[in-house]
Amino acid sequence: MHNRIVLQETLFSATCFCFFFLLPGVVWALAPTGMGGPPNGQIGVPLEAMVDRQFDAVLSGATVTVGESGTVHLQANEGNAQDGAATGTNLCLTASLIAPDRIVCNHMSDGQSLVPSTWYSFIITTGLKTSTGVALGTQVRYQFQTSSFQGGEGFIAPPMIIGSVPRAGVRLPSNAKIRVYFDVGGSGSGTTMSTEGAGSVFSSDNVQVFAGTNGRPTNATNLLSCATQGADPAHPTDCNIALSGSQLIVTPGKKAPAGSVASTGGAGLTQGNQYVLIIKGATGGPMGQGGVRNSDNMGVPGGDYYVSFTATGADNFGPNVKGSYPQDTATGVNMAINAITIGFTEAIEDGSVDETTILFYQDNGDGSFDAGSDIAISTAVVDYFPERDEAVVSPTQLLTASTKHFVVVTTNVKDTASNALDSDRATGGNQQKVLSFTTGTLTNGQATDNTKPTIAFANANNFSVAVTFSEPVKMDTTASAQLESSDLPFVANNIRNWTLESPIGVPVSLAGKDIFYEPSFLTTTIFGVMMPPNQSFRIKVATGTGAVRIQDLAGNTANTTASGNLAVGTVQNAMENGMLGPGGGGGEFDFFSHGMSPIRVSPRSALAGATSNYEVEFPADTSIPSGGKIVLTFPSGFSFVADGGSSECQDAVTTIENNDLNGPSTGTITITSIACSSSARTVTVTTAGGATVAGDRIRFILQGIVNSTVPKDFSTSGYTVDIKTKGAMDSLLETKTSMPFFLAQPGSQSIAGTVFNDNGDGSGTANDGIKNGTEGGTGISVKICLGGMMGFSCTTTSNGAYTFSSLSDGFYHIEIPPLTSGNYVGGPFFRDLNLTEGQSRTGENFALRTSSRSITVNVAGIPTGTNLDVFAFNPSNMSVGGNIVRELLWADGPQTGTGTATIPVSDGTWEVGVGPWMPKDPSLGPAGMPDFSFMPPKPQQVVVSGSNLSINFSLQSAGESIPGKVVDGTNTVIPNAFVLARPATRTEMMGGAGVAQSKSDGTFSVRVNTGVYMVMASIPGMPPSPEKEVTVTADAVYSEGQTIASANDFILRIAKGDRSISGRVLDDAGNPIAYAHVNAQQVNGSGNPLGPFMGSPTDSSGNFTIYVKDGTWKVFGFAPGFGELPSLTVTVAG
C-alpha cells in the first residue's frame, strides 16, 4: 500500500482553488505491489519456482543484496511449519533486478532446486531503497510451501516407437537398412536410448530379426549379432545395430551403420523370404522389466513392436520425388508459407536431408532455374521427418510477392540402400529434381497482413511445455538448431519472451532452460522445467516485465486481447501422455483399440489434391462443456475451401451426425460454428446444446478439406490428424491422434457419361435405355457419385454430362443417389466398372424417363419435429424402378402431425414405405443411427395400372422402450454396439423393428411399441450376442420371467476375444478397398471349423480389426467388384 495522505480543500463556489497540504509527521515510503510470486500462503509451489516481487518505485540496485546481512532472503521455516521462524542459510545465491522495480531471488544458480514439501519464507528487509534513497517502510515476508513432486521414474516420459522402415506388410530391398524411429522420452533434452546394460538397443535380446510366416517367427534364430562392442559401448565396431540420434539402424549380416562390410556374426536377408522385426518392450509398463530402455531407465510401453515384411532383390535405383506441396508450378502461393512439403517414392536416409542437400532459391526474373544467378535463401529450415516420410522446407521470412521460387532436391539425397536421388532415369547419371512455385500477393489470405498471431493451444507435462501458434512466427535458426535460447528480441525461441506459471499465479523459473521452435509445426517447446502433474499451468508470450515481443513473419506482435497471448491447461504426467505439441499421441496406431473406440479423421475422397468431405470420430474421454471446442490440426500441405460458396470448410453440412454429435448419449450436442485456418491448418468446431458425457463417442462430418498434393501409400506411415478438445477459457482437455489415412496418386484416366432424358428426341428410340438421336439432359440437377480405391466423390450435373478424372486402373462404382425432385423414373441407378491398361471409359450413360403416373402418400401420426423419407421402388423392373424419395421435412410442412408426398412412378408393381430422414449423399460417408421416434411401418406393395394411386400410412409412436446393457465375457462394457429389437412374430399391424446403439457405458434404450421382440447386439469384428425374447406391455417390460426395470436387468453378452487380427484389404496395385467384408473363423489342424465366424467391414482406408482368441483362424472375405478374396490361415498365440 502507498503511505501517502493527501488533504484537499475547495474554496469558493464559482471558481475552484485547490490547496494541498502534506501533514506533519507523515512521510512516503517504498512498498511492494501485488505482483510477483509465489503468493503469500501458496502451497504446491514447484521446486524451481521463480521467487520475485515488484515494488511501486524504481529500485536502487546497490541495495539489492544477499548473504546473512543482505536485503533479500529466502530461508526455510523452522519446524517446517507455516509461520515458523525463517532460519538457516539464505538460499538466494544472488539477487538482481529483472526490471527497474522488480527483484528476483536467484536460488537456482547452482542448479539445486528447493526441497519438496517444505515451508519457505521470502523476506525483503528495510535496507532496500529506491533510486532516490527512500527505504522500504516495513520488512515484508511471504511464505509458501513447495510441492511434494520431485520427478522420479513414475513421472518420466517413456520412449515410444513412432515408426519404422519397413512397415508392417510391405517389402524391403535386401540391401536396404532397417530403421526404427524413437521418441526417446525422458526427463529432458539430454535423454537418449540406452546403449549399455540389459536395456541396451545393441542387445540381441531386445532387437531381433527372425525368419517368419504369417507375421510370426518360424524359429528362435535371431539374425542379428553384436560381436564386438569396442572401446565405446555407444558405437560398437562389429554390430548389425547402430544408434544415430533417436533412430536405430539395422543392417542384417553387415556392420552398421554403413552396411557395406560383412559382420562377424549375424545373417543377411534373402530375396523372397518373409521376416519379422521385433523390438522388445517392457513387461508391465514403462517401469516394468526387460526390453529396450532410455537413459532414464524407462522401457517402451505397450508390449513388443512387431513388423512383418518380405525381402526383395537388391535396390540399385535412386529415389525420386513423388509429389510436393505446393504442387510443382503452382501459382498464387501464400507469401507466409511455412511448410513446403516433399514426398519421395521410397524411404530416405534421414541423415542425407538437410539445408545442404535440399536448396531453396528465389528466381532472378528469367523464369528458369540457374544456381549461379538465382538468389539462394539460406534462412529456410530443412527437416526430414522419417515417421511422416517427407522432407519439409520452412521459410522463416515472408517470401517476395508474385515471384517464382525453386526447391532443388539434389542427388545428395539418398534412399535407405544409399542410392542417390535420380529424377530422370532415362538420362545418363543421376539427375536432381527442381520444383517451382510462384507466390501470390496475399499473406495468410490478406493483401496487407494486420492479423496478430495468437496461441492456438498449449500442453505440458512435468518436464516440458509446448505452445502452438495460429500462424508462422519469427525464429532464430542458429539458436534453434542448438536447442539454445536466442538473444534476438522478436523470435519465438528466446526464453526471455516467455513466462510460465504452475499453479496459475506461481512463476516457474525459465532461466537456463532449453527452447526449440519447429516452424513446420508452428510450435515452441521449452524443456527442463519441473512441474507437478495434475496441477494447473499458464504460459504467456510475455517477458518478466510483461512486454509482448514475439512477432509473425509480417511483423505483427502477438495479440494480447481475448487472451490471445496465453494458454492454460493441466500438467500431464509425462509417463502417461506421450509427446507434446500437435499430434502428441505418439507411437504406432493401436488397431486393437481402434475396433472398439475408433479415432478417425478420414477423407471420403482419398486422392492427393482432391477436395473432400471428412468423417471425424473419436471417444471424448473428458467431458466437453457447451461452448467447448474440438480442434483438428491437419498435416502440412492440407488447406480449406474459402471461396464464398456454400461448400466452404466453415459451412456445416446437414447430417445425422452433425445434428447430434454424441449420438445416443445424453443430450443433443450440436455445432454452433466452424472456423478453418489454412495458415495454421486447423479446423475448430465449437459445440452447443450441453456438455458431453465422459466417454461419449463424438461423430461429425466436415466439408471443403483440400487434400495435400503429396500422395502416400501403404508403404508409408500415411497421414494423421491431431485432435484436441478445449473447455472453459480454451483450457486443453485432451489430445488424440487419428489412425492413419492414405492418399492415392492421381492418374490420367477418366469415367464420363450423361444422365439423359430417354425420350427419343432426334429420331432416337424412346425408353430403350440407350442414348441415341439427340436425347439430352433432363433439365433438373442430378447428383452422381463415384466410389473406388480413392473413396467417394460426388458431382452435380445440370445438363446431364459428368466426368470423373484423375483416375487410375482399378474397380469403381457409380451411383445416382435417390431422386428427390423432378418428374422422372429410371434405373438401375448404379454400375460397377473396371479400368484396365490405362484406358478411360466414356458413354457410361444413365437413362431417365418422364413419369406417367404418381402415387400420393398421406402420412399421419408424425411425431413433433420428425423428418421423414417417403420412398418407392419397383422390385421387378429396374429400368424404371430405381429408388425415388420425397422428403417430408417438419419445418416445411403444416406441423400438425400429417404430411403428403407425391412420388412419380410408372405402371407396374411398387414398394412404398416411410422411414426416418436419411442423408442422400454417399460422399458424406455411412449415415449414423437415426432417431427412431416412431416404429417404421411395413412397406405397402401396390400395383399401378392406367391411373394414379393414393395410399395412407399411420405412424405408431415408439412410446415404450427396452433398456439394457452390452458387455463382453468379462462383464466389460461394450460401447457403440448396434442393438436390434425385431418383432418375434411379424404381423401386418406390427410394423418394423426398433434399433439403438450402446453408449459409452454400454447401456442402451430401444424405442418400441407394445409387443414381443427378439433382441440382439452386434458390433463389427465380433460375433453377435444370442437373441433374447422381450415382452413389452403398457405397464412393464419382461424377459425370461423377470421385470426389466433398468439397464442392469437386461444384459446382452458378446463373446469378444482378447486378441485381434488386423490388416488391410488392397487391390493388385496396392490401393485400399473400402467397405469390403472380412470374416474370420477358428479351424482345427485339418482346416475344419471349430465355431461361428465373425466379420468386419473395412473402413475407407481398407483397414479391418477382428477380435479373436488364441488359435488357428481362417481369414476370408468379399470385396465389391472383386468377388471372393483369397483366404489366409493365421495362428494367434499370446
VENJO-V781498 format. One record per helix or strand. SS is the DSSP state (2 for helix, 1 for strand). FROM is the first residue (numbers start at 1). LEN is the number of residues. If there is no record, write none. Layout:
ss-><SS,SS>
from-><FROM,FROM>
len-><LEN,LEN>
//
This chain:
ss-><1,1,1,1,1,1,1,1,2,1,2,1,1,1,1,1,1,1,2,1,1,1,1,1,1,1,1,1,1,1,1,1,1,1,1,1,1,1,1,1,1,1,1,2,1,1,1,1,1,1,1,1,1,1,1,1,1,2,2,1,1,1,1,1,1,1,2,1,1,2,2,1,1,1,1,1,1,2,1,1,1,1,1,1,2,1,1,1,1,1,1,1,1,1,1,1,1,1,1,1,1,1,2,1,1,2,1,1,1,1,1,1,1,1,1,1,1,1,1,2,1,1,1,1,1,1,1,1,1>
from-><6,17,30,32,42,49,51,59,61,72,78,86,94,102,119,129,135,140,153,157,160,171,178,186,193,207,216,226,238,241,247,254,262,274,283,289,293,299,305,321,330,340,348,350,358,375,381,390,404,414,420,433,443,446,455,464,473,477,495,498,507,514,523,536,551,557,561,566,572,574,591,600,605,607,611,629,639,656,670,682,696,712,719,722,728,732,741,743,749,782,791,801,810,819,824,830,841,846,853,868,881,884,890,898,908,922,934,940,949,956,960,973,978,994,1003,1011,1028,1037,1042,1047,1051,1059,1066,1072,1077,1089,1103,1111,1123>
len-><6,6,1,6,4,1,5,1,3,6,3,2,6,5,6,2,2,7,3,1,6,3,6,1,1,7,2,3,2,4,4,1,1,6,1,1,2,1,8,5,4,5,1,3,5,2,5,5,6,2,1,7,1,1,7,6,1,5,3,4,2,5,5,6,2,1,3,5,1,4,6,4,1,1,10,5,2,4,8,7,11,1,1,5,3,6,1,2,9,7,7,7,6,1,3,6,1,5,8,6,1,5,3,8,9,3,2,5,6,2,8,1,6,4,6,8,5,3,2,3,3,6,1,1,7,9,6,9,10>
//
